[in-house]
Amino acid sequence: MRSLFAIALFAAAPAALRSQEPRTIARYGFVDGAVAIDVRAGGIIAIAGAQGDSAATVTFRASSARAWTDSTRRFVTRAAPRKATMVVLQRSMMEEAADSGAAISFLRRASSDTTTFELLFSTRSFGKFSLALERREAALFFAAMRRAVDATKPTPAPKPAAKAKPKKST
């Protein structure tokens, strides 16, 4: 019985180890800086940002990233206000699960003629910096975040092939 367990363990180990390797989802060189999104072992998503001499990496659990991505990506597609005097400010923030003080925020400022987007990285030790994003860049970022969330889901086991039913002769 032990030998069967050992054989099964050695057969399943390569697949388990492959799923533990970090996987790069996206690396973007935007106009104002660079962003990279990676998936790590244990359902962790890492978002790294760099601008000039500032850089930060913030990590999140997939469940937190899923909720933040689903609620925040709607900011990108919303229409600007119709009244010329109205300005709409929207902000969505996600903090690291650990008590590191690191967080990422997405900001949208919309008036009747312009809409601007910013991705703000903040860490306790390095301070904060923001990346100005164009609408297209913001849409790319959230599409990559959605792919990262999907990449953390376990792959379903292959279904066994169904046996063909014998035909009945009449």
C-alpha positions in Angstrom: 0.0 0.0 0.0 2.9 2.4 0.8 4.5 1.7 -2.5 1.3 2.7 -4.3 1.2 6.0 -2.4 4.8 6.7 -3.2 4.3 6.0 -6.9 1.2 8.3 -6.9 3.2 11.0 -5.1 6.0 10.8 -7.7 3.6 10.9 -10.6 1.7 13.9 -9.2 4.7 15.8 -8.0 5.8 17.3 -11.3 2.3 18.7 -12.0 2.1 20.1 -8.4 5.5 21.7 -8.8 4.6 23.3 -12.1 1.6 24.9 -10.6 3.8 26.4 -7.8 6.0 28.3 -10.2 5.4 32.1 -10.5 3.8 33.0 -13.8 4.0 36.4 -15.5 0.6 37.6 -16.7 1.5 41.0 -18.1 4.3 43.5 -18.4 3.3 46.9 -19.7 5.5 49.9 -20.5 2.9 52.7 -20.2 3.5 56.3 -21.2 4.1 57.3 -17.5 5.8 54.1 -16.1 5.8 50.4 -16.1 3.5 47.8 -14.5 4.0 44.0 -14.2 1.4 41.5 -12.9 2.5 38.0 -11.8 0.7 35.1 -10.2 2.6 33.3 -7.4 2.1 30.0 -5.5 -0.8 29.8 -3.1 -3.1 32.1 -5.1 -1.1 35.3 -4.6 -1.1 38.0 -7.2 1.8 40.5 -7.3 1.5 43.9 -8.9 4.7 45.8 -9.5 4.9 49.4 -10.6 7.8 51.6 -11.5 8.2 55.3 -12.4 11.4 57.1 -12.7 13.5 56.1 -9.6 10.4 54.8 -7.7 9.3 51.2 -7.7 7.0 49.1 -5.5 5.5 45.6 -5.5 2.2 44.9 -3.7 0.9 41.3 -3.2 -2.7 40.3 -2.7 -4.8 37.1 -2.2 -6.7 36.2 -5.3 -10.1 36.6 -3.6 -9.3 40.2 -2.6 -7.9 41.0 -6.1 -11.1 39.5 -7.7 -13.4 41.7 -5.7 -11.3 44.8 -6.2 -10.9 44.2 -10.0 -14.7 43.5 -10.5 -15.8 46.6 -8.7 -13.1 49.0 -10.0 -12.9 48.1 -13.7 -16.3 49.7 -14.1 -14.6 53.1 -13.5 -12.9 52.8 -16.9 -16.1 52.4 -18.9 -18.3 55.0 -17.2 -19.3 58.1 -19.1 -18.2 61.5 -18.2 -20.8 63.8 -16.4 -22.9 65.8 -18.8 -23.0 69.0 -16.7 -20.0 71.3 -17.4 -19.6 72.3 -13.8 -19.7 68.7 -12.3 -16.5 66.9 -11.5 -16.6 63.2 -10.4 -13.8 61.7 -8.3 -13.8 58.0 -7.8 -11.2 56.0 -5.8 -10.9 52.3 -5.1 -8.1 51.0 -2.8 -6.9 47.5 -2.0 -4.4 46.9 0.9 -2.1 44.0 1.3 -3.3 41.2 3.7 -0.1 41.5 5.7 0.4 44.5 8.0 3.0 46.0 5.7 1.1 49.2 4.9 1.3 48.6 1.2 -1.7 49.3 -1.0 -2.7 50.1 -4.5 -5.4 52.6 -5.5 -7.1 53.4 -8.8 -8.3 56.9 -9.2 -10.7 58.4 -11.8 -11.3 62.1 -12.2 -14.0 62.9 -14.8 -15.4 66.2 -15.9 -17.5 67.0 -19.0 -14.5 67.3 -21.3 -11.8 65.0 -19.8 -11.4 61.8 -17.9 -8.1 61.0 -16.2 -6.9 57.8 -14.5 -4.2 57.1 -12.0 -2.7 54.0 -10.4 -1.3 54.9 -7.0 1.2 52.6 -5.3 1.9 53.2 -1.6 4.2 51.4 0.8 5.1 52.2 4.3 8.8 52.4 3.8 9.0 54.0 0.3 6.1 56.4 0.4 3.9 56.6 -2.6 4.0 57.4 -6.3 1.3 57.4 -9.0 1.2 56.4 -12.7 -1.1 58.4 -15.0 -2.9 56.1 -17.3 -4.8 56.7 -20.5 -8.2 55.0 -20.9 -6.6 52.3 -23.1 -3.9 51.6 -20.6 -6.4 51.4 -17.8 -8.5 48.9 -19.8 -5.3 46.8 -20.5 -4.5 46.8 -16.8 -7.9 45.5 -15.7 -8.0 42.9 -18.5 -4.6 41.6 -17.2 -5.9 41.6 -13.6 -8.8 39.5 -14.7 -6.5 37.1 -16.4 -4.4 36.9 -13.2 -7.4 36.2 -11.1 -8.4 33.4 -13.5 -4.9 32.0 -13.5 -5.1 31.4 -9.7 -8.0 29.1 -10.1 -7.0 25.4 -10.0 -7.2 23.6 -13.4 -10.1 21.2 -13.4 -9.2 17.5 -13.6 -9.7 16.0 -17.1 -13.0 14.1 -17.4 -12.8 10.5 -18.2 -13.8 9.5 -21.7 -17.5 8.4 -21.8 -18.1 4.9 -23.0 -20.2 4.5 -26.1 -23.5 2.8 -25.5 -24.1 -0.3 -27.5 -26.8 0.1 -30.2 -29.9 -1.9 -29.8 -31.1 -3.8 -32.7 -34.8 -3.9 -33.4 
